[in-house]
Amino acid sequence: MDIATIIGVLAGFGCVLMAILGGGGSAAMFFDVQSIFVVIGGMVASVLIHFSLRQVLQIISIVKKTVFVKAPTEQETIQKLVNYSAINRRDGALALEQQLSTAGDDFLIKGLQMVIDGQGEEPIEKQLSMEIEYLQERHSEGRKILEFMGASAPAFGMIGTLIGLVKMLANLSSPDQIGGGMAVALITTFYGAILANLIFIPLAGKLGIRSKRESLLREMILEGILGIVRGESPTAVRERMQAFVSAKHRADLKPKI
C-alpha cells in the first residue's frame, strides 16, 4: 500500500474540514445534493463521451494497483535474478521451474517460463519488450483519463455555479433567498476544485511516477533474463542490472547468492 497517498488524501480533507468547522462553521452548509449531481454526474458523462467504456473501467484497476499494491525494490529484483542465474549455471534451466511459485511477479514468471521452455534470446527479448510497451500504453491511457477528470470536474463546478446564479437572479424579488442561493451556487465550484486538486490530478501524477518505476523494474528483469539465457555468471548479471541504478545507490545493492 502506498502510505504517502493515503496520508496525503486524509491530510488534505482534514485541513479542508478544519477550515469549514473553524469559527463556528457547519459541515452541513457545504453539502448539496444538486451540486454533487452536477459536478460528479457531469464529469462522469464527459469522461464516457471522451473515452471508451473499456478504458474507463480499466482505470479502476490501474488506480487500485497504484495505491494498494507495493512494487518490489530494485534490491529485491536484483537479488532474485542473481539467484536465478546461479541456479541456472549450477543445475540448468529446468531447475528454475521450482522458483516460479515464489517469483511473485507475473512478468518475471513469464520470463522464467520462457527460459525453462528453452526459447532463445531474440524471441524472449521481443516478447518481453512488447509486454513493457503495452504496460506503458495502458498506464498512459489511465493517466490521460485522470488528467481529463481533473480538468472536467472544475469545469462542471463552474457550470453548476452558473446554474445557481441564474436561479438566484430569478429570485431577486426575495432578498432573503439571495444569500442562500449564492452559497449553493459557489458550492459546486468548491466540489470541482476539491476533486481535481486533491484526487484526480495528484493521482495522475502518482500513476505517471509509478509507471516509470514499474517500466524500469521490468527492463531490469528483461536484462537479467537475457543474461540467464546467455549463461552469464551471477556477478555479470548483477553488474548489468545495477546499470539501471544511480552510482550513489549501487553500494547498497550487493546481493549475496
C-alpha positions as CSV (number, residue, x, y, z in Angstrom):
1,M,0.0,0.0,0.0
2,D,1.2,3.5,-0.8
3,I,1.1,5.1,2.6
4,A,2.0,8.6,1.2
5,T,-1.1,8.7,-1.0
6,I,-3.4,7.7,1.9
7,I,-1.8,10.2,4.3
8,G,-2.0,12.9,1.6
9,V,-5.7,12.4,1.0
10,L,-6.6,12.2,4.6
11,A,-4.5,15.3,5.5
12,G,-6.0,17.3,2.6
13,F,-9.6,16.5,3.5
14,G,-8.7,17.1,7.2
15,C,-7.3,20.6,6.5
16,V,-10.4,21.5,4.5
17,L,-12.7,20.1,7.2
18,M,-10.9,22.1,9.9
19,A,-11.3,25.3,7.8
20,I,-15.0,24.5,7.4
21,L,-15.6,23.9,11.1
22,G,-13.5,26.8,12.3
23,G,-15.2,29.8,13.6
24,G,-18.5,28.1,14.2
25,G,-19.0,26.7,10.7
26,S,-21.1,23.7,9.9
27,A,-20.3,20.8,7.5
28,A,-24.0,20.7,6.6
29,M,-23.5,24.1,4.9
30,F,-21.2,22.5,2.4
31,F,-23.4,19.6,1.5
32,D,-25.8,20.0,-1.5
33,V,-27.2,17.0,-3.5
34,Q,-27.8,19.0,-6.6
35,S,-24.3,20.3,-6.7
36,I,-22.9,16.8,-6.3
37,F,-25.0,15.6,-9.2
38,V,-23.9,18.4,-11.5
39,V,-20.1,18.0,-10.7
40,I,-19.8,14.2,-10.4
41,G,-22.5,13.3,-12.9
42,G,-21.3,15.8,-15.5
43,M,-17.7,14.7,-15.1
44,V,-18.6,11.0,-15.5
45,A,-20.7,11.8,-18.5
46,S,-17.9,13.8,-20.2
47,V,-15.4,11.0,-19.5
48,L,-17.7,8.4,-21.1
49,I,-18.1,10.7,-24.1
50,H,-14.3,11.2,-24.5
51,F,-13.1,7.7,-23.7
52,S,-14.4,4.2,-24.4
53,L,-16.2,2.2,-21.7
54,R,-13.3,-0.3,-21.6
55,Q,-10.8,2.4,-20.9
56,V,-13.0,4.0,-18.2
57,L,-13.5,0.6,-16.4
58,Q,-9.8,-0.2,-16.7
59,I,-8.8,3.0,-14.8
60,I,-10.3,1.5,-11.6
61,S,-7.9,-1.5,-11.6
62,I,-5.0,0.7,-12.5
63,V,-5.6,3.2,-9.7
64,K,-6.2,0.3,-7.3
65,K,-2.9,-1.2,-8.2
66,T,-1.1,2.1,-8.0
67,V,-2.3,2.9,-4.5
68,F,-2.7,-0.5,-2.8
69,V,0.0,-2.8,-4.5
70,K,3.6,-2.3,-3.3
71,A,6.1,-2.5,-6.1
72,P,9.3,-4.6,-5.3
73,T,12.5,-2.7,-4.7
74,E,15.5,-2.7,-7.0
75,Q,17.5,-4.7,-4.4
76,E,14.8,-7.4,-4.3
77,T,14.7,-7.6,-8.1
78,I,18.5,-7.8,-8.4
79,Q,18.6,-10.5,-5.6
80,K,16.1,-12.7,-7.4
81,L,17.7,-12.5,-10.8
82,V,21.2,-13.1,-9.3
83,N,19.9,-16.2,-7.5
84,Y,18.2,-17.5,-10.7
85,S,21.4,-17.0,-12.6
86,A,23.3,-19.1,-10.0
87,I,20.7,-21.8,-10.2
88,N,20.8,-21.9,-14.0
89,R,24.6,-22.1,-14.0
90,R,24.6,-24.9,-11.4
91,D,21.6,-27.0,-12.2
92,G,20.3,-26.0,-15.6
93,A,17.3,-24.1,-16.8
94,L,14.8,-26.8,-15.7
95,A,15.7,-26.2,-12.1
96,L,14.2,-22.7,-12.4
97,E,10.8,-24.3,-12.5
98,Q,10.8,-24.7,-8.7
99,Q,11.3,-20.9,-8.4
100,L,8.1,-20.0,-10.3
101,S,5.8,-20.3,-7.2
102,T,7.9,-17.8,-5.2
103,A,8.8,-15.3,-8.1
104,G,5.8,-13.2,-7.1
105,D,5.7,-11.1,-10.4
106,D,3.8,-12.1,-13.5
107,F,6.3,-10.5,-15.8
108,L,9.2,-12.3,-14.1
109,I,7.3,-15.6,-14.1
110,K,6.7,-15.3,-17.8
111,G,10.4,-14.6,-18.5
112,L,11.5,-17.5,-16.4
113,Q,9.0,-19.8,-18.1
114,M,10.3,-18.8,-21.5
115,V,13.9,-19.7,-20.2
116,I,12.6,-23.0,-18.9
117,D,11.0,-23.7,-22.3
118,G,14.3,-23.3,-24.0
119,Q,13.4,-20.2,-26.0
120,G,16.2,-18.2,-27.5
121,E,17.4,-14.7,-26.6
122,E,15.7,-13.0,-29.6
123,P,12.1,-14.2,-29.1
124,I,12.4,-13.6,-25.3
125,E,13.6,-10.1,-25.8
126,K,10.9,-9.4,-28.4
127,Q,8.0,-10.8,-26.3
128,L,9.1,-9.1,-23.0
129,S,9.8,-5.8,-24.7
130,M,6.3,-5.9,-26.1
131,E,4.9,-6.5,-22.6
132,I,6.7,-3.4,-21.4
133,E,5.5,-1.4,-24.3
134,Y,1.8,-2.3,-23.7
135,L,2.2,-1.7,-19.9
136,Q,3.3,1.8,-20.7
137,E,0.4,2.3,-23.1
138,R,-2.1,1.2,-20.5
139,H,-0.7,3.4,-17.9
140,S,-0.6,6.3,-20.3
141,E,-4.3,5.8,-21.0
142,G,-5.1,5.8,-17.3
143,R,-3.1,9.0,-16.7
144,K,-4.9,10.7,-19.6
145,I,-8.3,9.8,-18.1
146,L,-7.3,11.1,-14.6
147,E,-6.0,14.3,-16.1
148,F,-9.2,14.7,-18.1
149,M,-11.3,14.2,-14.9
150,G,-9.1,16.7,-13.2
151,A,-9.9,19.2,-15.9
152,S,-13.6,18.5,-16.3
153,A,-14.5,18.5,-12.5
154,P,-13.8,22.2,-12.1
155,A,-15.5,23.0,-15.4
156,F,-18.7,21.3,-14.2
157,G,-18.3,23.1,-10.9
158,M,-18.4,26.3,-12.8
159,I,-21.4,25.2,-14.8
160,G,-23.2,24.4,-11.5
161,T,-22.3,27.8,-10.2
162,L,-23.7,29.5,-13.3
163,I,-26.9,27.5,-12.9
164,G,-27.2,28.6,-9.3
165,L,-26.6,32.2,-10.2
166,V,-29.3,32.1,-12.8
167,K,-31.7,30.7,-10.2
168,M,-30.6,33.3,-7.7
169,L,-31.1,36.2,-10.1
170,A,-34.5,34.9,-11.0
171,N,-35.5,35.3,-7.3
172,L,-34.2,38.9,-6.8
173,S,-37.7,39.8,-5.6
174,S,-37.0,37.7,-2.5
175,P,-33.9,39.3,-0.9
176,D,-33.8,36.8,2.0
177,Q,-33.1,34.0,-0.6
178,I,-30.1,35.7,-2.3
179,G,-27.5,34.8,0.3
180,G,-28.5,31.2,0.4
181,G,-28.7,31.0,-3.3
182,M,-25.2,32.4,-3.7
183,A,-23.8,29.9,-1.2
184,V,-25.3,27.0,-3.0
185,A,-24.0,28.3,-6.3
186,L,-20.4,28.5,-5.0
187,I,-20.5,25.0,-3.5
188,T,-20.4,23.4,-7.0
189,T,-17.1,25.3,-7.7
190,F,-15.8,24.1,-4.3
191,Y,-16.6,20.4,-5.1
192,G,-15.0,20.7,-8.5
193,A,-11.8,22.2,-7.1
194,I,-11.5,19.7,-4.3
195,L,-12.0,16.7,-6.6
196,A,-9.5,18.0,-9.2
197,N,-6.7,19.2,-6.9
198,L,-6.9,16.6,-4.1
199,I,-7.9,13.5,-6.0
200,F,-7.6,13.3,-9.8
201,I,-4.6,15.5,-10.7
202,P,-2.4,14.1,-7.8
203,L,-3.4,10.5,-8.8
204,A,-2.5,11.2,-12.4
205,G,1.0,12.3,-11.3
206,K,1.4,9.3,-8.9
207,L,0.4,7.0,-11.8
208,G,3.0,8.5,-14.0
209,I,5.7,8.1,-11.4
210,R,4.6,4.5,-10.7
211,S,4.5,3.7,-14.4
212,K,8.1,4.9,-14.9
213,R,9.3,2.9,-11.9
214,E,7.5,-0.3,-13.0
215,S,8.8,0.0,-16.5
216,L,12.3,0.4,-15.1
217,L,11.9,-2.7,-12.9
218,R,10.7,-4.7,-15.9
219,E,13.6,-3.5,-18.1
220,M,15.9,-4.7,-15.2
221,I,14.1,-8.1,-15.2
222,L,14.5,-8.3,-19.0
223,E,18.2,-7.7,-18.8
224,G,18.5,-10.3,-16.1
225,I,16.6,-12.9,-18.0
226,L,18.7,-12.3,-21.1
227,G,21.8,-12.7,-19.0
228,I,20.5,-16.0,-17.7
229,V,19.7,-17.2,-21.3
230,R,23.3,-16.3,-22.3
231,G,24.6,-18.2,-19.4
232,E,26.3,-15.2,-17.8
233,S,27.7,-15.5,-14.3
234,P,25.7,-14.2,-11.3
235,T,28.2,-11.4,-10.9
236,A,27.8,-10.3,-14.5
237,V,24.0,-10.4,-14.2
238,R,24.2,-8.3,-11.1
239,E,26.5,-5.7,-12.6
240,R,24.3,-5.5,-15.8
241,M,21.2,-4.8,-13.7
242,Q,22.9,-2.3,-11.4
243,A,23.5,-0.1,-14.5
244,F,19.8,0.9,-14.0
245,V,20.6,2.3,-10.5
246,S,22.3,5.6,-9.8
247,A,26.0,5.3,-8.8
248,K,25.5,6.5,-5.2
249,H,23.0,3.7,-4.5
250,R,25.0,0.9,-6.1
251,A,26.9,0.3,-2.8
252,D,23.6,-0.7,-1.2
253,L,22.8,-3.2,-3.9
254,K,25.2,-6.0,-3.4
255,P,23.0,-9.1,-3.0
256,K,24.7,-12.3,-2.0
257,I,24.0,-15.6,-3.7
